[in-house]
Every structure is written in C-alpha cells, then in structure tokens.
Amino acid sequence: MTPTIKVISNHRSIRKFTEQALSVEQREAIMGAAQAAPSSSFLQASAVIRITDPELRAKVMALCGKQPYIGSAPEFWVFCADFNRHLQWVPEAQTGFAEQLLIGAIDTALMGQNAMTAAESLGLGAVFIGAVRNNPHELSALLQLPKGVIPLFGLCMGYPAQDPETKPRLPASLMFCDNAYPAEFDSATMQAYDEVVQDYYRTRTGGRKEMTWTGQIGDTLSKEARPFILDFLKEQGFCLR
C-alpha cells in the first residue's frame, strides 16, 4: 500500500481540534492541492471562501445548525460552484444550463476532496459541512455571493483533538459492478453489513445508538431534504434550462 492510499483509507471525520493554527506553508500547500483537481472543460468553475473573521464565523455557524466545530476549527472554508467569474470576463457566455450545475458541483467536490486528502497527509484532521446549504439565502448574503455562485459545502481543518474509528463502508461487491448494473444485490451481504454498522454505532455511542445502515437510509430518505434548494438555484442563475 502506498502512503497516499494509506492516508485516503484511514480517513475519519474530525470534529474536535486543538487550538494550534496551520502554518502559511500548510495552508498554501492545501490550496495548491485543491487547485490541482481535474476540471471539466478546464472551466475551473469553483470559488473558495476562507472565513477568518470570528464574528462572521459565528454567524455562519448559527446558519449551519450551530455545529461548534465550525467555530473552533483553525480553518473553515466554504466551497462554491462559480460561474460568475466566467461572466465577468466573457459577458456573452451562455449560462443557466442544468449541465453547468453538475460541472460546478463536480469540479468543486473534487477540489474539496483534494484539500481534505492534502490536509490529512500533513497530519491534520478535517470534516465536510453540508449544512452550509441549510440557509443558502442568508449565507449567500453574509458571504456576498453574487448571482452565478452557490455554496455547496464547508470544510473544517485543524490538528485533531480526537481519534475516532474509521466508519465501515459498504462491501465492494455492493458498489462496484462489471459491465452492467446488477438486477439485484445480495441480501445476505447487505444484512451482514447492517450488523457491522449497528455494532459500529453501538460502540461509538456507548449503546445510545444502534442504527443499521438501511435503517439510517430509511430515516434520511423518508422526506425531502432542503425543499427550498431548487428555487435558490434558479435565483442564483442555475438550472434555468
């Protein structure tokens, strides 16, 4: 196993950090790694807002479910899909297509994953924050995001103050397929994985949670999440056609 694969395979979401700040060299190395991610048609359709102002950070945290690690992490970055930059330099560019939302989201997700992997390779810990989409109108106003820019996720980074277990992933046989999507998945393999996840949560929470993976999916997908998102996307100039 290479050092890179070891870093990736040992990923854990870190939600407690020491007060030690990242060095300028570390921060610039993470930025460089993020920018090295692939980009569809070389559009580089992303923007990253690094939030350093404590008062602003507190307001963002309040909009993101009051998750305390947003305030305590030495670094907190908001990753955005961005087509405003393109329109500033090429005003006649055609935007608003649904495909461009996919391009911006994929480009930005690849940047975020590169940033996380780079941080972890430096001995840092990190966690993604999907809750930046909880109140996108208010967050966009706070960060002065113009039309053509949408916040997708946040990233907390710092030196870990905890050492959690790695979360068990689905067996490879349930995710990787040869040549075609299977008509059905093996139920025995799924049941065994449910038991593994249940044991993981039981151990992690001291018996307070014993959720299976299929149980968690049932809870999560029992209702529409963030029903306001489509309207917000259209207001920001995405998914118009």
C-alpha positions, 0 to 999 in steps of 0.5 A, a space after each residue: 500500500 502506498 502512503 497516499 492510499 494509506 492516508 485516503 483509507 484511514 480517513 475519519 471525520 474530525 470534529 474536535 481540534 486543538 487550538 494550534 493554527 496551520 502554518 502559511 506553508 500548510 495552508 498554501 500547500 492545501 490550496 495548491 492541492 485543491 487547485 490541482 483537481 481535474 476540471 471539466 472543460 478546464 472551466 475551473 468553475 469553483 470559488 473558495 471562501 476562507 472565513 477568518 473573521 470570528 464574528 462572521 464565523 459565528 454567524 455562519 455557524 448559527 446558519 449551519 445548525 450551530 455545529 461548534 466545530 465550525 467555530 473552533 476549527 483553525 480553518 473553515 472554508 466554504 466551497 462554491 460552484 462559480 460561474 460568475 467569474 466566467 461572466 465577468 470576463 466573457 459577458 456573452 457566455 451562455 449560462 443557466 444550463 442544468 449541465 453547468 450545475 453538475 460541472 460546478 458541483 463536480 469540479 468543486 467536490 473534487 477540489 474539496 476532496 483534494 484539500 481534505 486528502 492534502 490536509 490529512 497527509 500533513 497530519 491534520 484532521 478535517 470534516 465536510 459541512 453540508 449544512 452550509 446549504 441549510 440557509 443558502 439565502 442568508 449565507 449567500 448574503 453574509 458571504 456576498 455571493 453574487 448571482 452565478 455562485 452557490 455554496 455547496 459545502 464547508 470544510 473544517 481543518 485543524 490538528 485533531 483533538 480526537 481519534 475516532 474509528 474509521 466508519 465501515 463502508 459498504 462491501 465492494 461487491 455492493 458498489 462496484 459492478 462489471 459491465 452492467 448494473 446488477 438486477 439485484 444485490 445480495 441480501 445476505 451481504 447487505 444484512 451482514 453489513 447492517 450488523 457491522 454498522 449497528 455494532 459500529 454505532 453501538 460502540 461509538 455511542 456507548 449503546 445510545 445508538 444502534 442504527 443499521 445502515 438501511 435503517 439510517 437510509 430509511 430515516 434520511 430518505 423518508 422526506 425531502 431534504 432542503 425543499 427550498 434548494 431548487 428555487 435558490 438555484 434558479 435565483 442564483 442563475 442555475 438550472 434555468 434550462 
